């Protein structure tokens, strides 16, 4: 994982532990974020993933919901994402 990716992981975990978010959005097709996704879900938070069609299946399934960005004009299956205002 790159230095920027590591910084994103640390920032995401800090936000989760501060209790100031209800979930995290990860916009990436990089499978390096699978462990982060698992940790966020273990903390009881939602993880919304956004990435390309070729994203690693393990990352897609690790997310609470995953949106394929290169097919945004096709209807999605499942419930729409609802974000709660704080």
PyMOL Python script that loads the backbone (N, CA, C, O; Angstrom):
from pymol import cmd

cmd.read_pdbstr("""\
ATOM      1  N   UNK A   1       0.851  -1.167   0.000  1.00  0.00           N
ATOM      2  CA  UNK A   1       0.000   0.000   0.000  1.00  0.00           C
ATOM      3  C   UNK A   1       0.902   1.237   0.000  1.00  0.00           C
ATOM      4  O   UNK A   1       1.968   1.240   0.617  1.00  0.00           O
ATOM      5  N   UNK A   2       0.471   2.260  -0.683  1.00  0.00           N
ATOM      6  CA  UNK A   2       1.242   3.497  -0.772  1.00  0.00           C
ATOM      7  C   UNK A   2       1.148   4.289   0.532  1.00  0.00           C
ATOM      8  O   UNK A   2       0.334   3.987   1.404  1.00  0.00           O
ATOM      9  N   UNK A   3       1.995   5.301   0.642  1.00  0.00           N
ATOM     10  CA  UNK A   3       1.958   6.169   1.824  1.00  0.00           C
ATOM     11  C   UNK A   3       0.612   6.890   1.911  1.00  0.00           C
ATOM     12  O   UNK A   3       0.068   7.074   3.000  1.00  0.00           O
ATOM     13  N   UNK A   4       0.087   7.290   0.769  1.00  0.00           N
ATOM     14  CA  UNK A   4      -1.219   7.962   0.763  1.00  0.00           C
ATOM     15  C   UNK A   4      -2.318   7.008   1.228  1.00  0.00           C
ATOM     16  O   UNK A   4      -3.209   7.403   1.980  1.00  0.00           O
ATOM     17  N   UNK A   5      -2.255   5.754   0.782  1.00  0.00           N
ATOM     18  CA  UNK A   5      -3.228   4.757   1.209  1.00  0.00           C
ATOM     19  C   UNK A   5      -3.147   4.498   2.699  1.00  0.00           C
ATOM     20  O   UNK A   5      -4.172   4.360   3.365  1.00  0.00           O
ATOM     21  N   UNK A   6      -1.932   4.431   3.225  1.00  0.00           N
ATOM     22  CA  UNK A   6      -1.749   4.232   4.667  1.00  0.00           C
ATOM     23  C   UNK A   6      -2.313   5.400   5.462  1.00  0.00           C
ATOM     24  O   UNK A   6      -2.912   5.208   6.521  1.00  0.00           O
ATOM     25  N   UNK A   7      -2.121   6.604   4.952  1.00  0.00           N
ATOM     26  CA  UNK A   7      -2.660   7.791   5.630  1.00  0.00           C
ATOM     27  C   UNK A   7      -4.188   7.758   5.627  1.00  0.00           C
ATOM     28  O   UNK A   7      -4.818   8.134   6.616  1.00  0.00           O
ATOM     29  N   UNK A   8      -4.783   7.314   4.529  1.00  0.00           N
ATOM     30  CA  UNK A   8      -6.243   7.205   4.464  1.00  0.00           C
ATOM     31  C   UNK A   8      -6.764   6.181   5.468  1.00  0.00           C
ATOM     32  O   UNK A   8      -7.794   6.401   6.105  1.00  0.00           O
ATOM     33  N   UNK A   9      -6.059   5.073   5.609  1.00  0.00           N
ATOM     34  CA  UNK A   9      -6.449   4.044   6.576  1.00  0.00           C
ATOM     35  C   UNK A   9      -6.419   4.621   7.988  1.00  0.00           C
ATOM     36  O   UNK A   9      -7.364   4.435   8.754  1.00  0.00           O
ATOM     37  N   UNK A  10      -5.345   5.315   8.333  1.00  0.00           N
ATOM     38  CA  UNK A  10      -5.239   5.897   9.683  1.00  0.00           C
ATOM     39  C   UNK A  10      -6.325   6.936   9.927  1.00  0.00           C
ATOM     40  O   UNK A  10      -6.907   6.975  11.011  1.00  0.00           O
ATOM     41  N   UNK A  11      -6.606   7.778   8.935  1.00  0.00           N
ATOM     42  CA  UNK A  11      -7.654   8.786   9.089  1.00  0.00           C
ATOM     43  C   UNK A  11      -9.028   8.146   9.254  1.00  0.00           C
ATOM     44  O   UNK A  11      -9.819   8.581  10.091  1.00  0.00           O
ATOM     45  N   UNK A  12      -9.313   7.117   8.463  1.00  0.00           N
ATOM     46  CA  UNK A  12     -10.604   6.439   8.553  1.00  0.00           C
ATOM     47  C   UNK A  12     -10.791   5.803   9.930  1.00  0.00           C
ATOM     48  O   UNK A  12     -11.862   5.921  10.525  1.00  0.00           O
ATOM     49  N   UNK A  13      -9.763   5.135  10.438  1.00  0.00           N
ATOM     50  CA  UNK A  13      -9.874   4.499  11.747  1.00  0.00           C
ATOM     51  C   UNK A  13     -10.010   5.537  12.858  1.00  0.00           C
ATOM     52  O   UNK A  13     -10.724   5.309  13.835  1.00  0.00           O
ATOM     53  N   UNK A  14      -9.337   6.666  12.717  1.00  0.00           N
ATOM     54  CA  UNK A  14      -9.478   7.733  13.715  1.00  0.00           C
ATOM     55  C   UNK A  14     -10.911   8.261  13.745  1.00  0.00           C
ATOM     56  O   UNK A  14     -11.470   8.483  14.820  1.00  0.00           O
ATOM     57  N   UNK A  15     -11.507   8.461  12.565  1.00  0.00           N
ATOM     58  CA  UNK A  15     -12.895   8.933  12.499  1.00  0.00           C
ATOM     59  C   UNK A  15     -13.845   7.923  13.136  1.00  0.00           C
ATOM     60  O   UNK A  15     -14.764   8.303  13.862  1.00  0.00           O
ATOM     61  N   UNK A  16     -13.624   6.639  12.864  1.00  0.00           N
ATOM     62  CA  UNK A  16     -14.477   5.595  13.436  1.00  0.00           C
ATOM     63  C   UNK A  16     -14.372   5.597  14.962  1.00  0.00           C
ATOM     64  O   UNK A  16     -15.389   5.534  15.654  1.00  0.00           O
ATOM     65  N   UNK A  17     -13.156   5.668  15.483  1.00  0.00           N
ATOM     66  CA  UNK A  17     -12.963   5.608  16.934  1.00  0.00           C
ATOM     67  C   UNK A  17     -13.411   6.886  17.637  1.00  0.00           C
ATOM     68  O   UNK A  17     -13.724   6.850  18.827  1.00  0.00           O
ATOM     69  N   UNK A  18     -13.450   8.013  16.927  1.00  0.00           N
ATOM     70  CA  UNK A  18     -13.957   9.259  17.506  1.00  0.00           C
ATOM     71  C   UNK A  18     -15.478   9.235  17.622  1.00  0.00           C
ATOM     72  O   UNK A  18     -16.062  10.006  18.384  1.00  0.00           O
ATOM     73  N   UNK A  19     -16.118   8.343  16.856  1.00  0.00           N
ATOM     74  CA  UNK A  19     -17.568   8.229  16.911  1.00  0.00           C
ATOM     75  C   UNK A  19     -18.302   9.353  16.202  1.00  0.00           C
ATOM     76  O   UNK A  19     -19.464   9.622  16.507  1.00  0.00           O
ATOM     77  N   UNK A  20     -17.647  10.008  15.267  1.00  0.00           N
ATOM     78  CA  UNK A  20     -18.273  11.161  14.614  1.00  0.00           C
ATOM     79  C   UNK A  20     -18.829  10.827  13.233  1.00  0.00           C
ATOM     80  O   UNK A  20     -19.288  11.725  12.527  1.00  0.00           O
ATOM     81  N   UNK A  21     -18.800   9.561  12.833  1.00  0.00           N
ATOM     82  CA  UNK A  21     -19.362   9.159  11.542  1.00  0.00           C
ATOM     83  C   UNK A  21     -20.213   7.909  11.726  1.00  0.00           C
ATOM     84  O   UNK A  21     -20.053   7.158  12.689  1.00  0.00           O
ATOM     85  N   UNK A  22     -21.120   7.709  10.775  1.00  0.00           N
ATOM     86  CA  UNK A  22     -21.964   6.517  10.789  1.00  0.00           C
ATOM     87  C   UNK A  22     -21.478   5.474   9.794  1.00  0.00           C
ATOM     88  O   UNK A  22     -21.996   4.358   9.752  1.00  0.00           O
ATOM     89  N   UNK A  23     -20.500   5.832   9.008  1.00  0.00           N
ATOM     90  CA  UNK A  23     -19.966   4.925   8.009  1.00  0.00           C
ATOM     91  C   UNK A  23     -18.882   5.621   7.206  1.00  0.00           C
ATOM     92  O   UNK A  23     -18.624   6.813   7.377  1.00  0.00           O
ATOM     93  N   UNK A  24     -18.261   4.862   6.338  1.00  0.00           N
ATOM     94  CA  UNK A  24     -17.158   5.359   5.522  1.00  0.00           C
ATOM     95  C   UNK A  24     -17.414   4.989   4.067  1.00  0.00           C
ATOM     96  O   UNK A  24     -17.893   3.893   3.775  1.00  0.00           O
ATOM     97  N   UNK A  25     -17.097   5.896   3.164  1.00  0.00           N
ATOM     98  CA  UNK A  25     -17.132   5.621   1.727  1.00  0.00           C
ATOM     99  C   UNK A  25     -15.697   5.457   1.242  1.00  0.00           C
ATOM    100  O   UNK A  25     -14.841   6.299   1.512  1.00  0.00           O
ATOM    101  N   UNK A  26     -15.447   4.388   0.538  1.00  0.00           N
ATOM    102  CA  UNK A  26     -14.128   4.147  -0.043  1.00  0.00           C
ATOM    103  C   UNK A  26     -14.294   4.111  -1.556  1.00  0.00           C
ATOM    104  O   UNK A  26     -14.961   3.230  -2.099  1.00  0.00           O
ATOM    105  N   UNK A  27     -13.685   5.069  -2.222  1.00  0.00           N
ATOM    106  CA  UNK A  27     -13.745   5.132  -3.681  1.00  0.00           C
ATOM    107  C   UNK A  27     -12.414   4.602  -4.199  1.00  0.00           C
ATOM    108  O   UNK A  27     -11.416   5.320  -4.242  1.00  0.00           O
ATOM    109  N   UNK A  28     -12.422   3.334  -4.590  1.00  0.00           N
ATOM    110  CA  UNK A  28     -11.191   2.679  -5.035  1.00  0.00           C
ATOM    111  C   UNK A  28     -11.536   1.344  -5.669  1.00  0.00           C
ATOM    112  O   UNK A  28     -12.557   0.734  -5.351  1.00  0.00           O
ATOM    113  N   UNK A  29     -10.683   0.908  -6.556  1.00  0.00           N
ATOM    114  CA  UNK A  29     -10.787  -0.443  -7.094  1.00  0.00           C
ATOM    115  C   UNK A  29      -9.631  -1.287  -6.581  1.00  0.00           C
ATOM    116  O   UNK A  29      -9.354  -2.365  -7.107  1.00  0.00           O
ATOM    117  N   UNK A  30      -8.965  -0.791  -5.559  1.00  0.00           N
ATOM    118  CA  UNK A  30      -7.762  -1.403  -5.015  1.00  0.00           C
ATOM    119  C   UNK A  30      -8.124  -2.367  -3.881  1.00  0.00           C
ATOM    120  O   UNK A  30      -8.777  -1.980  -2.912  1.00  0.00           O
ATOM    121  N   UNK A  31      -7.703  -3.600  -4.010  1.00  0.00           N
ATOM    122  CA  UNK A  31      -8.017  -4.603  -2.983  1.00  0.00           C
ATOM    123  C   UNK A  31      -7.224  -4.388  -1.696  1.00  0.00           C
ATOM    124  O   UNK A  31      -7.453  -5.099  -0.718  1.00  0.00           O
ATOM    125  N   UNK A  32      -6.301  -3.430  -1.668  1.00  0.00           N
ATOM    126  CA  UNK A  32      -5.544  -3.142  -0.443  1.00  0.00           C
ATOM    127  C   UNK A  32      -6.450  -2.651   0.688  1.00  0.00           C
ATOM    128  O   UNK A  32      -6.035  -2.642   1.847  1.00  0.00           O
ATOM    129  N   UNK A  33      -7.662  -2.249   0.374  1.00  0.00           N
ATOM    130  CA  UNK A  33      -8.558  -1.708   1.390  1.00  0.00           C
ATOM    131  C   UNK A  33      -9.484  -2.764   2.011  1.00  0.00           C
ATOM    132  O   UNK A  33     -10.384  -2.422   2.778  1.00  0.00           O
ATOM    133  N   UNK A  34      -9.269  -4.032   1.687  1.00  0.00           N
ATOM    134  CA  UNK A  34     -10.108  -5.101   2.252  1.00  0.00           C
ATOM    135  C   UNK A  34      -9.985  -5.139   3.775  1.00  0.00           C
ATOM    136  O   UNK A  34     -10.999  -5.227   4.468  1.00  0.00           O
ATOM    137  N   UNK A  35      -8.777  -5.076   4.302  1.00  0.00           N
ATOM    138  CA  UNK A  35      -8.593  -5.128   5.761  1.00  0.00           C
ATOM    139  C   UNK A  35      -9.239  -3.931   6.443  1.00  0.00           C
ATOM    140  O   UNK A  35      -9.846  -4.079   7.503  1.00  0.00           O
ATOM    141  N   UNK A  36      -9.118  -2.752   5.851  1.00  0.00           N
ATOM    142  CA  UNK A  36      -9.758  -1.559   6.414  1.00  0.00           C
ATOM    143  C   UNK A  36     -11.268  -1.743   6.446  1.00  0.00           C
ATOM    144  O   UNK A  36     -11.921  -1.440   7.444  1.00  0.00           O
ATOM    145  N   UNK A  37     -11.811  -2.240   5.351  1.00  0.00           N
ATOM    146  CA  UNK A  37     -13.252  -2.465   5.271  1.00  0.00           C
ATOM    147  C   UNK A  37     -13.717  -3.423   6.370  1.00  0.00           C
ATOM    148  O   UNK A  37     -14.746  -3.192   7.005  1.00  0.00           O
ATOM    149  N   UNK A  38     -12.973  -4.472   6.586  1.00  0.00           N
ATOM    150  CA  UNK A  38     -13.307  -5.447   7.625  1.00  0.00           C
ATOM    151  C   UNK A  38     -13.267  -4.804   9.007  1.00  0.00           C
ATOM    152  O   UNK A  38     -14.167  -5.025   9.817  1.00  0.00           O
ATOM    153  N   UNK A  39     -12.240  -4.015   9.283  1.00  0.00           N
ATOM    154  CA  UNK A  39     -12.108  -3.357  10.598  1.00  0.00           C
ATOM    155  C   UNK A  39     -13.244  -2.366  10.843  1.00  0.00           C
ATOM    156  O   UNK A  39     -13.769  -2.281  11.952  1.00  0.00           O
ATOM    157  N   UNK A  40     -13.621  -1.617   9.805  1.00  0.00           N
ATOM    158  CA  UNK A  40     -14.707  -0.652   9.954  1.00  0.00           C
ATOM    159  C   UNK A  40     -16.012  -1.378  10.269  1.00  0.00           C
ATOM    160  O   UNK A  40     -16.764  -0.950  11.145  1.00  0.00           O
ATOM    161  N   UNK A  41     -16.284  -2.470   9.562  1.00  0.00           N
ATOM    162  CA  UNK A  41     -17.500  -3.235   9.816  1.00  0.00           C
ATOM    163  C   UNK A  41     -17.476  -3.874  11.199  1.00  0.00           C
ATOM    164  O   UNK A  41     -18.517  -3.963  11.851  1.00  0.00           O
ATOM    165  N   UNK A  42     -16.307  -4.321  11.659  1.00  0.00           N
ATOM    166  CA  UNK A  42     -16.187  -4.875  13.012  1.00  0.00           C
ATOM    167  C   UNK A  42     -16.509  -3.817  14.061  1.00  0.00           C
ATOM    168  O   UNK A  42     -16.958  -4.145  15.159  1.00  0.00           O
ATOM    169  N   UNK A  43     -16.280  -2.547  13.725  1.00  0.00           N
ATOM    170  CA  UNK A  43     -16.589  -1.447  14.637  1.00  0.00           C
ATOM    171  C   UNK A  43     -18.069  -1.063  14.565  1.00  0.00           C
ATOM    172  O   UNK A  43     -18.498  -0.103  15.206  1.00  0.00           O
ATOM    173  N   UNK A  44     -18.841  -1.812  13.789  1.00  0.00           N
ATOM    174  CA  UNK A  44     -20.278  -1.578  13.715  1.00  0.00           C
ATOM    175  C   UNK A  44     -20.693  -0.486  12.747  1.00  0.00           C
ATOM    176  O   UNK A  44     -21.814   0.017  12.821  1.00  0.00           O
ATOM    177  N   UNK A  45     -19.806  -0.117  11.845  1.00  0.00           N
ATOM    178  CA  UNK A  45     -20.097   0.945  10.888  1.00  0.00           C
ATOM    179  C   UNK A  45     -20.337   0.365   9.497  1.00  0.00           C
ATOM    180  O   UNK A  45     -19.942  -0.764   9.205  1.00  0.00           O
ATOM    181  N   UNK A  46     -20.985   1.147   8.652  1.00  0.00           N
ATOM    182  CA  UNK A  46     -21.218   0.747   7.269  1.00  0.00           C
ATOM    183  C   UNK A  46     -20.045   1.175   6.403  1.00  0.00           C
ATOM    184  O   UNK A  46     -19.388   2.180   6.677  1.00  0.00           O
ATOM    185  N   UNK A  47     -19.790   0.400   5.353  1.00  0.00           N
ATOM    186  CA  UNK A  47     -18.741   0.734   4.399  1.00  0.00           C
ATOM    187  C   UNK A  47     -19.359   0.726   3.007  1.00  0.00           C
ATOM    188  O   UNK A  47     -19.814  -0.308   2.519  1.00  0.00           O
ATOM    189  N   UNK A  48     -19.366   1.892   2.382  1.00  0.00           N
ATOM    190  CA  UNK A  48     -19.858   2.015   1.020  1.00  0.00           C
ATOM    191  C   UNK A  48     -18.662   2.070   0.093  1.00  0.00           C
ATOM    192  O   UNK A  48     -17.822   2.963   0.207  1.00  0.00           O
ATOM    193  N   UNK A  49     -18.578   1.106  -0.836  1.00  0.00           N
ATOM    194  CA  UNK A  49     -17.490   1.068  -1.789  1.00  0.00           C
ATOM    195  C   UNK A  49     -17.954   1.566  -3.145  1.00  0.00           C
ATOM    196  O   UNK A  49     -19.090   1.326  -3.554  1.00  0.00           O
ATOM    197  N   UNK A  50     -17.074   2.253  -3.828  1.00  0.00           N
ATOM    198  CA  UNK A  50     -17.329   2.750  -5.170  1.00  0.00           C
ATOM    199  C   UNK A  50     -16.092   2.433  -5.996  1.00  0.00           C
ATOM    200  O   UNK A  50     -14.982   2.797  -5.608  1.00  0.00           O
ATOM    201  N   UNK A  51     -16.265   1.760  -7.130  1.00  0.00           N
ATOM    202  CA  UNK A  51     -15.104   1.410  -7.943  1.00  0.00           C
ATOM    203  C   UNK A  51     -15.505   0.914  -9.314  1.00  0.00           C
ATOM    204  O   UNK A  51     -16.678   0.942  -9.688  1.00  0.00           O
ATOM    205  N   UNK A  52     -14.525   0.464 -10.047  1.00  0.00           N
ATOM    206  CA  UNK A  52     -14.741   0.001 -11.410  1.00  0.00           C
ATOM    207  C   UNK A  52     -15.210  -1.445 -11.453  1.00  0.00           C
ATOM    208  O   UNK A  52     -15.105  -2.181 -10.472  1.00  0.00           O
ATOM    209  N   UNK A  53     -15.718  -1.826 -12.584  1.00  0.00           N
ATOM    210  CA  UNK A  53     -16.268  -3.172 -12.780  1.00  0.00           C
ATOM    211  C   UNK A  53     -15.254  -4.270 -12.457  1.00  0.00           C
ATOM    212  O   UNK A  53     -15.650  -5.342 -11.998  1.00  0.00           O
ATOM    213  N   UNK A  54     -13.983  -4.039 -12.678  1.00  0.00           N
ATOM    214  CA  UNK A  54     -12.965  -5.049 -12.448  1.00  0.00           C
ATOM    215  C   UNK A  54     -12.413  -5.095 -11.035  1.00  0.00           C
ATOM    216  O   UNK A  54     -11.382  -5.724 -10.795  1.00  0.00           O
ATOM    217  N   UNK A  55     -13.081  -4.439 -10.097  1.00  0.00           N
ATOM    218  CA  UNK A  55     -12.617  -4.434  -8.703  1.00  0.00           C
ATOM    219  C   UNK A  55     -12.597  -5.856  -8.156  1.00  0.00           C
ATOM    220  O   UNK A  55     -13.477  -6.665  -8.450  1.00  0.00           O
ATOM    221  N   UNK A  56     -11.576  -6.143  -7.355  1.00  0.00           N
ATOM    222  CA  UNK A  56     -11.409  -7.490  -6.785  1.00  0.00           C
ATOM    223  C   UNK A  56     -12.692  -7.905  -6.053  1.00  0.00           C
ATOM    224  O   UNK A  56     -13.193  -7.152  -5.217  1.00  0.00           O
ATOM    225  N   UNK A  57     -13.225  -9.088  -6.356  1.00  0.00           N
ATOM    226  CA  UNK A  57     -14.472  -9.547  -5.729  1.00  0.00           C
ATOM    227  C   UNK A  57     -14.431  -9.573  -4.204  1.00  0.00           C
ATOM    228  O   UNK A  57     -15.460  -9.366  -3.562  1.00  0.00           O
ATOM    229  N   UNK A  58     -13.272  -9.819  -3.617  1.00  0.00           N
ATOM    230  CA  UNK A  58     -13.180  -9.839  -2.155  1.00  0.00           C
ATOM    231  C   UNK A  58     -13.430  -8.453  -1.569  1.00  0.00           C
ATOM    232  O   UNK A  58     -14.042  -8.337  -0.507  1.00  0.00           O
ATOM    233  N   UNK A  59     -12.969  -7.404  -2.240  1.00  0.00           N
ATOM    234  CA  UNK A  59     -13.231  -6.045  -1.765  1.00  0.00           C
ATOM    235  C   UNK A  59     -14.703  -5.703  -1.941  1.00  0.00           C
ATOM    236  O   UNK A  59     -15.316  -5.105  -1.057  1.00  0.00           O
ATOM    237  N   UNK A  60     -15.269  -6.082  -3.080  1.00  0.00           N
ATOM    238  CA  UNK A  60     -16.689  -5.814  -3.333  1.00  0.00           C
ATOM    239  C   UNK A  60     -17.546  -6.473  -2.259  1.00  0.00           C
ATOM    240  O   UNK A  60     -18.444  -5.836  -1.707  1.00  0.00           O
ATOM    241  N   UNK A  61     -17.280  -7.736  -1.959  1.00  0.00           N
ATOM    242  CA  UNK A  61     -18.104  -8.443  -0.972  1.00  0.00           C
ATOM    243  C   UNK A  61     -17.822  -7.990   0.455  1.00  0.00           C
ATOM    244  O   UNK A  61     -18.665  -8.177   1.333  1.00  0.00           O
ATOM    245  N   UNK A  62     -16.653  -7.398   0.707  1.00  0.00           N
ATOM    246  CA  UNK A  62     -16.338  -6.903   2.051  1.00  0.00           C
ATOM    247  C   UNK A  62     -17.113  -5.632   2.379  1.00  0.00           C
ATOM    248  O   UNK A  62     -17.307  -5.317   3.553  1.00  0.00           O
ATOM    249  N   UNK A  63     -17.553  -4.904   1.372  1.00  0.00           N
ATOM    250  CA  UNK A  63     -18.287  -3.650   1.591  1.00  0.00           C
ATOM    251  C   UNK A  63     -19.741  -3.933   1.971  1.00  0.00           C
ATOM    252  O   UNK A  63     -20.304  -4.959   1.589  1.00  0.00           O
ATOM    253  N   UNK A  64     -20.337  -3.017   2.722  1.00  0.00           N
ATOM    254  CA  UNK A  64     -21.766  -3.129   3.032  1.00  0.00           C
ATOM    255  C   UNK A  64     -22.589  -2.988   1.763  1.00  0.00           C
ATOM    256  O   UNK A  64     -23.604  -3.662   1.590  1.00  0.00           O
ATOM    257  N   UNK A  65     -22.144  -2.108   0.879  1.00  0.00           N
ATOM    258  CA  UNK A  65     -22.763  -1.897  -0.423  1.00  0.00           C
ATOM    259  C   UNK A  65     -21.660  -1.437  -1.356  1.00  0.00           C
ATOM    260  O   UNK A  65     -20.754  -0.718  -0.935  1.00  0.00           O
ATOM    261  N   UNK A  66     -21.722  -1.838  -2.612  1.00  0.00           N
ATOM    262  CA  UNK A  66     -20.702  -1.457  -3.585  1.00  0.00           C
ATOM    263  C   UNK A  66     -21.389  -0.971  -4.853  1.00  0.00           C
ATOM    264  O   UNK A  66     -22.292  -1.627  -5.373  1.00  0.00           O
ATOM    265  N   UNK A  67     -20.952   0.188  -5.347  1.00  0.00           N
ATOM    266  CA  UNK A  67     -21.494   0.773  -6.565  1.00  0.00           C
ATOM    267  C   UNK A  67     -20.417   0.719  -7.640  1.00  0.00           C
ATOM    268  O   UNK A  67     -19.311   1.227  -7.453  1.00  0.00           O
ATOM    269  N   UNK A  68     -20.753   0.097  -8.767  1.00  0.00           N
ATOM    270  CA  UNK A  68     -19.827   0.027  -9.893  1.00  0.00           C
ATOM    271  C   UNK A  68     -19.953   1.328 -10.667  1.00  0.00           C
ATOM    272  O   UNK A  68     -21.015   1.631 -11.211  1.00  0.00           O
ATOM    273  N   UNK A  69     -18.874   2.098 -10.720  1.00  0.00           N
ATOM    274  CA  UNK A  69     -18.930   3.435 -11.294  1.00  0.00           C
ATOM    275  C   UNK A  69     -18.960   3.460 -12.814  1.00  0.00           C
ATOM    276  O   UNK A  69     -19.463   4.421 -13.395  1.00  0.00           O
ATOM    277  N   UNK A  70     -18.442   2.445 -13.467  1.00  0.00           N
ATOM    278  CA  UNK A  70     -18.443   2.487 -14.924  1.00  0.00           C
ATOM    279  C   UNK A  70     -19.734   1.961 -15.537  1.00  0.00           C
ATOM    280  O   UNK A  70     -19.830   1.826 -16.756  1.00  0.00           O
ATOM    281  N   UNK A  71     -20.726   1.663 -14.702  1.00  0.00           N
ATOM    282  CA  UNK A  71     -22.052   1.287 -15.185  1.00  0.00           C
ATOM    283  C   UNK A  71     -23.128   2.034 -14.413  1.00  0.00           C
ATOM    284  O   UNK A  71     -24.143   1.453 -14.029  1.00  0.00           O
ATOM    285  N   UNK A  72     -22.902   3.320 -14.186  1.00  0.00           N
ATOM    286  CA  UNK A  72     -23.858   4.082 -13.390  1.00  0.00           C
ATOM    287  C   UNK A  72     -25.174   4.324 -14.113  1.00  0.00           C
ATOM    288  O   UNK A  72     -26.164   4.690 -13.480  1.00  0.00           O
ATOM    289  N   UNK A  73     -25.204   4.125 -15.438  1.00  0.00           N
ATOM    290  CA  UNK A  73     -26.443   4.338 -16.164  1.00  0.00           C
ATOM    291  C   UNK A  73     -27.343   3.106 -16.160  1.00  0.00           C
ATOM    292  O   UNK A  73     -28.485   3.174 -16.615  1.00  0.00           O
ATOM    293  N   UNK A  74     -26.840   1.973 -15.649  1.00  0.00           N
ATOM    294  CA  UNK A  74     -27.649   0.765 -15.548  1.00  0.00           C
ATOM    295  C   UNK A  74     -28.358   0.731 -14.194  1.00  0.00           C
ATOM    296  O   UNK A  74     -27.800   1.196 -13.201  1.00  0.00           O
ATOM    297  N   UNK A  75     -29.578   0.190 -14.137  1.00  0.00           N
ATOM    298  CA  UNK A  75     -30.288   0.115 -12.854  1.00  0.00           C
ATOM    299  C   UNK A  75     -29.523  -0.740 -11.848  1.00  0.00           C
ATOM    300  O   UNK A  75     -28.963  -1.778 -12.202  1.00  0.00           O
ATOM    301  N   UNK A  76     -29.504  -0.299 -10.597  1.00  0.00           N
ATOM    302  CA  UNK A  76     -28.861  -1.060  -9.522  1.00  0.00           C
ATOM    303  C   UNK A  76     -29.844  -2.039  -8.944  1.00  0.00           C
ATOM    304  O   UNK A  76     -31.054  -1.811  -8.955  1.00  0.00           O
ATOM    305  N   UNK A  77     -29.318  -3.124  -8.444  1.00  0.00           N
ATOM    306  CA  UNK A  77     -30.149  -4.064  -7.713  1.00  0.00           C
ATOM    307  C   UNK A  77     -29.979  -3.780  -6.227  1.00  0.00           C
ATOM    308  O   UNK A  77     -28.959  -3.234  -5.808  1.00  0.00           O
ATOM    309  N   UNK A  78     -30.939  -4.137  -5.463  1.00  0.00           N
ATOM    310  CA  UNK A  78     -30.848  -3.921  -4.017  1.00  0.00           C
ATOM    311  C   UNK A  78     -31.401  -2.570  -3.617  1.00  0.00           C
ATOM    312  O   UNK A  78     -31.844  -1.780  -4.451  1.00  0.00           O
ATOM    313  N   UNK A  79     -31.361  -2.330  -2.332  1.00  0.00           N
ATOM    314  CA  UNK A  79     -31.918  -1.091  -1.773  1.00  0.00           C
ATOM    315  C   UNK A  79     -30.991   0.084  -2.071  1.00  0.00           C
ATOM    316  O   UNK A  79     -29.772  -0.083  -2.130  1.00  0.00           O
ATOM    317  N   UNK A  80     -31.564   1.268  -2.259  1.00  0.00           N
ATOM    318  CA  UNK A  80     -30.713   2.446  -2.472  1.00  0.00           C
ATOM    319  C   UNK A  80     -29.953   2.803  -1.199  1.00  0.00           C
ATOM    320  O   UNK A  80     -30.384   2.489  -0.089  1.00  0.00           O
ATOM    321  N   UNK A  81     -28.830   3.455  -1.381  1.00  0.00           N
ATOM    322  CA  UNK A  81     -28.032   3.901  -0.241  1.00  0.00           C
ATOM    323  C   UNK A  81     -28.723   5.103   0.385  1.00  0.00           C
ATOM    324  O   UNK A  81     -29.063   6.063  -0.307  1.00  0.00           O
ATOM    325  N   UNK A  82     -28.928   5.048   1.680  1.00  0.00           N
ATOM    326  CA  UNK A  82     -29.521   6.165   2.408  1.00  0.00           C
ATOM    327  C   UNK A  82     -28.529   6.648   3.436  1.00  0.00           C
ATOM    328  O   UNK A  82     -28.166   5.906   4.349  1.00  0.00           O
ATOM    329  N   UNK A  83     -28.089   7.870   3.301  1.00  0.00           N
ATOM    330  CA  UNK A  83     -27.143   8.447   4.244  1.00  0.00           C
ATOM    331  C   UNK A  83     -27.893   9.304   5.256  1.00  0.00           C
ATOM    332  O   UNK A  83     -28.720  10.136   4.881  1.00  0.00           O
ATOM    333  N   UNK A  84     -27.613   9.106   6.500  1.00  0.00           N
ATOM    334  CA  UNK A  84     -28.283   9.848   7.563  1.00  0.00           C
ATOM    335  C   UNK A  84     -27.540  11.154   7.833  1.00  0.00           C
ATOM    336  O   UNK A  84     -26.311  11.180   7.888  1.00  0.00           O
ATOM    337  N   UNK A  85     -28.291  12.226   8.000  1.00  0.00           N
ATOM    338  CA  UNK A  85     -27.690  13.508   8.353  1.00  0.00           C
ATOM    339  C   UNK A  85     -27.365  13.500   9.845  1.00  0.00           C
ATOM    340  O   UNK A  85     -28.095  12.918  10.647  1.00  0.00           O
ATOM    341  N   UNK A  86     -26.288  14.137  10.197  1.00  0.00           N
ATOM    342  CA  UNK A  86     -25.887  14.229  11.613  1.00  0.00           C
ATOM    343  C   UNK A  86     -26.347  15.531  12.176  1.00  0.00           C
ATOM    344  O   UNK A  86     -26.114  15.812  13.352  1.00  0.00           O
TER     345      UNK A  86
END
""", "prot")
cmd.dss("prot")
cmd.show_as("cartoon", "prot")
cmd.util.cbc("prot")
cmd.orient("prot")
